[in-house]
Amino acid sequence: MWSEPIISATALFALIALGEVISTLSKARIPMLLTAMVSFLLLKWFGVFPKNILDSAVIPSLGALAIAPAIMHMGTMMPLATLKKQWKAVVISIFGIIGSTIAILVIVSPIYSFRIAASGVGPISGGIVALLITIDKLKELHLGYLIVLPALVQGLQGVIGLPLSSIIMKRYSKHFLENEYNSTEEAAKVEEEQQSLSIHDRFPILQNDILRLFIMFVLASLAFLIGEVTHIHYSLISLAFGIIGLKLGLFQQAELEKNKSFSLILVMIMLIVIGSMGDVTPHDLWHHLPAILLILLIGTIGILIGGAIAAKLIGWRYSKALPVALTALYGFPGDFMLCEEVSRTMAKNKKEREALFKELLSPMLIGGFTSVTVASVLLTGILMNFMK
């Protein structure tokens, strides 16, 4: 039965659907991605899902092809005028990572060892790339028995980051809707109308959805090629392509939503994230649980402290800054899904929902890209050089 791709894919899709239902009923207190990840882990442990269900489903493999276009789509959601205002999100994210790193190295190293502490710094302060750098270094040093630790930290950090961010984001959302919503609504409407006019005036042929989608995949491929030559991560290049494409009128704002492709692409990417839990076993979790919990706890506290310090320095509300810092624990698509869930549950109508979503999304995406890509990769690369 499980060998049929449609059955395996539907079973995995059911976890996402279940997460959406629970998220809606709990008013985003229980994030969709968290429900899906935990459900997937438990079903694999109890033998309901076979070990190769991800391979059978095929969709997660296709999701790997969709990551760059999806990131490009994120760029089309952020006009340059908005990006110029988001330098504070970069500062918040960097301070959060620095706080996490210092806290883990200072507290975890004396209790366990520098190797264990350093193995957890990369994954908790970033994403898959930082995890791969850590694993490669551990293999080089013949420390294969430690590889499970950063893998588990990577797989479980969202369990803390997602619900904590949701709680804090809802507090800021309430403040925004009560105090700032009316002042930002008109400006956002004018900006959107101007962007729409420039697109139709400059490139009327690009009203063809399939053609624009093809261009996104061409640029996504180009991002990979440029990344191979320059060693700049392809996600940053894809993000830049999206921003520039929107500015030039090559893409529409929120491009994948306009050509009706985003929902399917997002589902495929979420299945990749869910699948990151696939190799975790009960034995691995139990053996490394104390060190993992300590790294997750201390790392999260460090992120919050660093984010709070930055918020004080740049004048942001703590409830706005701390979720941005916490994006280091989950990155994309978790940050996007949280913004969507919180705006859907906190707003009273469509206009409020759209305004709140835009308010939350830009700093969260910029913070996530800063931590999960550039900052964490640089930090992990430097830190791994000290491991012997």
C-alpha positions as CSV (number, residue, x, y, z in Angstrom):
1,M,0.0,0.0,0.0
2,W,2.7,2.5,1.1
3,S,4.6,1.9,-2.1
4,E,2.0,3.9,-4.0
5,P,3.1,7.6,-4.2
6,I,-0.5,8.9,-4.0
7,I,-1.2,7.0,-0.8
8,S,2.1,8.0,0.9
9,A,1.7,11.6,-0.2
10,T,-1.9,11.8,1.0
11,A,-0.9,10.4,4.4
12,L,1.8,13.0,4.8
13,F,-0.5,15.7,3.5
14,A,-3.0,14.6,6.2
15,L,-0.6,15.7,8.9
16,I,-0.5,19.2,7.5
17,A,-4.3,19.3,7.2
18,L,-4.5,18.1,10.8
19,G,-2.1,20.8,11.9
20,E,-4.2,23.4,10.1
21,V,-7.3,22.3,11.9
22,I,-5.7,22.3,15.3
23,S,-4.1,25.6,14.6
24,T,-7.4,27.1,13.7
25,L,-9.3,25.6,16.7
26,S,-6.5,26.7,19.1
27,K,-6.3,30.2,17.5
28,A,-2.7,29.7,16.5
29,R,-1.6,28.7,20.1
30,I,-0.5,25.3,18.6
31,P,1.3,26.0,15.3
32,M,0.4,23.9,12.3
33,L,4.0,22.9,11.6
34,L,4.6,21.8,15.2
35,T,1.6,19.4,15.1
36,A,2.6,18.0,11.8
37,M,6.2,17.3,12.8
38,V,5.4,15.7,16.2
39,S,2.6,13.6,14.6
40,F,5.0,12.4,11.9
41,L,7.6,11.4,14.5
42,L,5.1,9.5,16.6
43,L,3.6,7.6,13.7
44,K,7.1,6.5,12.5
45,W,8.0,5.4,16.0
46,F,4.9,3.3,16.4
47,G,5.4,1.7,13.0
48,V,2.3,3.2,11.4
49,F,4.5,4.9,8.7
50,P,7.2,2.8,7.0
51,K,10.8,4.0,7.1
52,N,10.8,4.9,3.4
53,I,7.5,6.8,3.3
54,L,9.2,10.0,2.3
55,D,10.8,8.4,-0.7
56,S,7.5,6.7,-1.7
57,A,5.7,10.0,-1.5
58,V,8.0,11.6,-4.1
59,I,6.6,15.1,-3.2
60,P,9.4,15.9,-0.7
61,S,11.9,15.3,-3.5
62,L,10.0,17.7,-5.7
63,G,9.9,20.1,-2.7
64,A,13.7,20.4,-3.0
65,L,13.2,21.9,-6.4
66,A,10.7,24.4,-5.1
67,I,12.7,26.0,-2.3
68,A,14.5,28.5,-4.5
69,P,11.3,29.7,-6.3
70,A,9.6,29.9,-2.9
71,I,12.3,32.1,-1.5
72,M,12.1,34.2,-4.7
73,H,8.4,34.5,-4.0
74,M,9.3,35.9,-0.6
75,G,11.4,38.6,-2.3
76,T,8.4,39.6,-4.4
77,M,6.4,40.2,-1.2
78,M,8.9,42.8,0.0
79,P,9.2,46.0,-2.1
80,L,12.5,47.9,-1.8
81,A,10.7,50.6,0.2
82,T,9.8,48.0,2.8
83,L,13.3,46.5,2.9
84,K,15.0,49.8,3.6
85,K,13.0,49.9,6.8
86,Q,14.0,46.4,7.9
87,W,17.6,47.0,8.9
88,K,16.5,46.7,12.5
89,A,15.4,43.2,11.9
90,V,18.9,42.3,10.8
91,V,20.3,43.8,14.0
92,I,17.8,41.9,16.1
93,S,18.6,38.6,14.4
94,I,22.4,39.0,14.8
95,F,22.1,40.0,18.5
96,G,19.9,36.9,19.0
97,I,22.5,34.6,17.5
98,I,25.4,36.1,19.4
99,G,23.4,35.8,22.6
100,S,22.6,32.1,21.9
101,T,26.2,31.3,21.0
102,I,27.7,32.9,24.1
103,A,25.2,31.3,26.4
104,I,25.7,27.8,25.0
105,L,29.5,28.0,25.0
106,V,29.7,29.5,28.5
107,I,27.1,27.2,30.2
108,V,27.1,23.9,28.3
109,S,30.8,23.5,27.7
110,P,31.7,23.2,31.4
111,I,28.9,20.7,32.0
112,Y,29.5,18.4,29.0
113,S,32.3,19.5,26.6
114,F,33.2,22.2,24.1
115,R,32.6,19.7,21.3
116,I,29.0,19.0,22.4
117,A,28.4,22.7,23.0
118,A,29.8,23.7,19.6
119,S,27.9,20.9,17.9
120,G,24.6,22.5,19.0
121,V,25.5,26.1,18.3
122,G,25.2,25.9,14.5
123,P,21.8,24.1,14.3
124,I,20.1,26.1,17.0
125,S,21.3,29.4,15.5
126,G,20.5,28.5,11.9
127,G,19.2,26.0,9.4
128,I,20.1,23.1,7.3
129,V,23.3,24.6,5.9
130,A,24.7,25.2,9.4
131,L,23.8,21.6,10.3
132,L,25.6,20.2,7.3
133,I,28.7,22.2,8.1
134,T,28.7,20.8,11.7
135,I,28.2,17.3,10.5
136,D,31.0,17.5,7.9
137,K,33.4,18.7,10.6
138,L,32.4,16.0,13.1
139,K,33.0,13.4,10.3
140,E,36.4,14.9,9.6
141,L,37.3,14.6,13.3
142,H,36.0,11.0,13.5
143,L,33.3,12.1,15.9
144,G,30.5,10.4,14.2
145,Y,28.8,9.4,17.4
146,L,28.1,13.1,18.0
147,I,26.3,13.7,14.7
148,V,22.9,12.7,16.2
149,L,23.1,15.6,18.6
150,P,23.1,18.5,16.1
151,A,20.6,16.5,14.0
152,L,18.2,16.2,17.0
153,V,18.7,19.9,18.0
154,Q,17.9,20.8,14.4
155,G,14.8,18.6,14.4
156,L,13.4,19.6,17.8
157,Q,14.2,23.3,18.0
158,G,11.0,24.2,16.3
159,V,9.1,22.6,19.2
160,I,10.3,25.4,21.4
161,G,10.6,28.2,18.9
162,L,7.2,27.9,17.1
163,P,4.8,28.1,20.0
164,L,6.9,30.6,21.9
165,S,7.0,32.9,18.8
166,S,3.2,32.5,18.3
167,I,2.5,33.6,21.9
168,I,4.7,36.7,21.6
169,M,3.5,37.6,18.1
170,K,-0.1,37.5,19.2
171,R,0.7,40.1,21.9
172,Y,2.2,42.4,19.3
173,S,-0.6,41.8,16.9
174,K,-3.1,43.0,19.5
175,H,-1.1,46.1,20.1
176,F,-0.7,46.8,16.3
177,L,-4.4,46.4,15.5
178,E,-5.4,48.6,18.4
179,N,-2.8,51.4,18.0
180,E,-1.1,51.3,14.6
181,Y,-3.4,49.7,12.0
182,N,-5.2,52.8,10.8
183,S,-2.0,54.8,10.2
184,T,-0.4,52.1,8.0
185,E,-3.5,50.9,6.0
186,E,-3.6,53.9,3.5
187,A,0.1,53.9,2.8
188,A,0.1,50.1,2.1
189,K,-2.9,50.6,-0.3
190,V,-1.1,53.3,-2.3
191,E,2.1,51.3,-2.5
192,E,0.3,48.2,-3.8
193,E,-1.6,50.2,-6.4
194,Q,1.6,51.8,-7.7
195,Q,3.3,48.5,-8.0
196,S,0.4,46.9,-9.9
197,L,0.3,49.8,-12.4
198,S,4.0,49.6,-13.1
199,I,3.8,45.8,-13.8
200,H,1.0,46.1,-16.4
201,D,2.6,49.2,-18.1
202,R,6.0,47.7,-18.5
203,F,5.5,44.0,-19.2
204,P,1.9,43.3,-20.4
205,I,3.1,39.9,-21.8
206,L,4.0,38.8,-18.3
207,Q,0.3,38.5,-17.4
208,N,0.8,34.9,-18.6
209,D,1.1,32.8,-15.3
210,I,3.0,29.9,-16.9
211,L,5.6,32.2,-18.5
212,R,6.3,34.0,-15.2
213,L,6.6,30.6,-13.4
214,F,9.1,29.4,-16.0
215,I,11.1,32.6,-15.5
216,M,11.2,32.0,-11.7
217,F,12.6,28.5,-12.3
218,V,15.2,29.8,-14.7
219,L,16.3,32.4,-12.2
220,A,16.3,29.7,-9.4
221,S,18.7,27.6,-11.5
222,L,20.8,30.6,-12.1
223,A,20.9,31.3,-8.4
224,F,22.4,27.8,-7.8
225,L,25.0,28.3,-10.5
226,I,26.0,31.7,-9.1
227,G,26.2,30.2,-5.7
228,E,28.6,27.4,-6.8
229,V,30.9,30.0,-8.2
230,T,30.7,32.7,-5.6
231,H,30.0,30.5,-2.5
232,I,27.1,32.8,-1.7
233,H,24.2,30.7,-0.5
234,Y,21.6,30.3,-3.3
235,S,18.8,31.4,-1.0
236,L,20.2,34.9,-0.7
237,I,20.6,35.1,-4.5
238,S,17.0,33.8,-5.0
239,L,15.8,36.4,-2.5
240,A,17.6,39.2,-4.4
241,F,16.2,38.0,-7.7
242,G,12.7,38.2,-6.3
243,I,13.2,41.7,-4.9
244,I,14.8,43.0,-8.2
245,G,12.2,41.2,-10.3
246,L,9.4,42.9,-8.4
247,K,11.1,46.3,-8.8
248,L,11.6,45.9,-12.5
249,G,8.1,44.7,-13.1
250,L,9.2,41.2,-14.1
251,F,7.1,39.6,-11.3
252,Q,3.9,40.6,-9.6
253,Q,3.7,41.2,-5.9
254,A,3.4,37.9,-4.1
255,E,4.1,36.2,-7.4
256,L,3.4,32.5,-6.7
257,E,0.0,33.5,-5.1
258,K,-0.9,35.4,-8.3
259,N,-0.1,32.5,-10.6
260,K,-1.9,30.1,-8.2
261,S,1.2,28.0,-7.5
262,F,2.2,28.9,-3.9
263,S,-0.1,26.5,-1.9
264,L,1.2,23.4,-3.6
265,I,4.9,24.5,-3.5
266,L,4.5,25.4,0.2
267,V,3.1,22.0,1.0
268,M,6.0,20.3,-0.7
269,I,8.5,22.3,1.3
270,M,6.7,21.6,4.5
271,L,7.0,17.9,3.8
272,I,10.8,18.4,3.6
273,V,10.7,20.1,7.0
274,I,8.6,17.3,8.5
275,G,10.9,14.7,7.0
276,S,13.8,16.2,8.9
277,M,12.5,14.3,11.9
278,G,12.5,11.0,10.0
279,D,15.9,9.6,11.3
280,V,15.2,10.4,15.0
281,T,14.8,7.2,17.0
282,P,13.6,6.8,20.7
283,H,17.0,5.5,21.7
284,D,18.9,8.5,20.2
285,L,16.5,10.9,21.7
286,W,16.8,9.3,25.2
287,H,20.6,9.0,25.2
288,H,21.2,12.6,24.2
289,L,18.1,14.1,25.7
290,P,19.8,15.9,28.7
291,A,22.4,17.7,26.5
292,I,19.8,18.4,23.8
293,L,17.3,19.9,26.3
294,L,20.1,22.0,27.9
295,I,21.3,23.3,24.5
296,L,17.7,24.1,23.5
297,L,16.9,25.8,26.8
298,I,20.1,27.8,27.1
299,G,20.2,28.6,23.4
300,T,16.6,29.9,23.5
301,I,17.2,32.0,26.5
302,G,20.3,33.4,24.9
303,I,18.3,34.3,21.8
304,L,15.7,36.1,23.9
305,I,18.3,38.0,25.9
306,G,20.2,39.1,22.7
307,G,17.0,40.1,21.0
308,A,15.8,42.0,24.0
309,I,19.1,43.9,24.2
310,A,18.9,44.8,20.5
311,A,15.2,45.8,20.9
312,K,16.2,48.2,23.7
313,L,19.0,49.7,21.5
314,I,16.9,50.3,18.4
315,G,13.6,51.2,20.1
316,W,11.4,48.2,19.1
317,R,8.8,46.7,21.3
318,Y,9.9,43.5,22.9
319,S,6.8,41.7,21.5
320,K,7.9,42.7,18.0
321,A,11.6,42.0,18.3
322,L,11.7,38.7,20.1
323,P,9.8,36.6,17.4
324,V,12.3,38.0,14.9
325,A,15.2,36.8,17.0
326,L,13.5,33.4,17.5
327,T,13.3,32.8,13.7
328,A,16.8,31.3,14.2
329,L,15.0,28.3,15.6
330,Y,12.8,27.5,12.6
331,G,13.4,29.8,9.6
332,F,11.4,29.4,6.4
333,P,8.7,28.2,6.0
334,G,7.9,28.3,9.7
335,D,8.2,32.1,9.8
336,F,5.8,32.5,6.9
337,M,3.3,30.0,8.4
338,L,3.3,31.7,11.8
339,C,2.6,35.1,10.2
340,E,-0.3,33.7,8.3
341,E,-1.7,31.8,11.3
342,V,-1.5,34.7,13.7
343,S,-2.9,37.3,11.3
344,R,-5.8,34.9,10.4
345,T,-6.7,34.4,14.1
346,M,-6.1,37.9,15.4
347,A,-7.8,40.0,12.7
348,K,-11.5,40.6,12.6
349,N,-11.8,41.1,8.9
350,K,-9.9,40.8,5.6
351,K,-8.4,44.3,5.6
352,E,-7.1,43.9,9.2
353,R,-5.7,40.4,8.3
354,E,-3.8,41.7,5.2
355,A,-2.4,44.7,7.1
356,L,-1.3,42.6,10.0
357,F,0.2,40.0,7.8
358,K,2.3,42.6,6.0
359,E,3.4,44.1,9.3
360,L,4.5,40.8,10.7
361,L,6.0,39.2,7.5
362,S,8.7,41.6,6.5
363,P,10.8,41.7,9.7
364,M,10.2,37.9,10.3
365,L,11.5,37.0,6.8
366,I,14.5,39.3,7.0
367,G,15.3,38.1,10.5
368,G,14.9,34.5,9.3
369,F,17.1,34.9,6.3
370,T,19.8,36.7,8.3
371,S,20.0,34.0,11.0
372,V,19.4,30.9,9.0
373,T,21.6,31.8,6.1
374,V,24.4,34.4,6.4
375,A,25.0,34.8,10.1
376,S,24.6,31.1,11.2
377,V,26.7,29.8,8.3
378,L,29.6,32.3,9.0
379,L,29.4,31.6,12.7
380,T,29.3,27.8,12.3
381,G,32.2,27.9,9.9
382,I,34.3,29.9,12.3
383,L,33.4,27.9,15.3
384,M,34.1,24.5,13.7
385,N,37.7,25.6,13.1
386,F,38.2,25.6,16.9
387,M,37.1,21.9,17.2
388,K,40.0,19.5,17.5
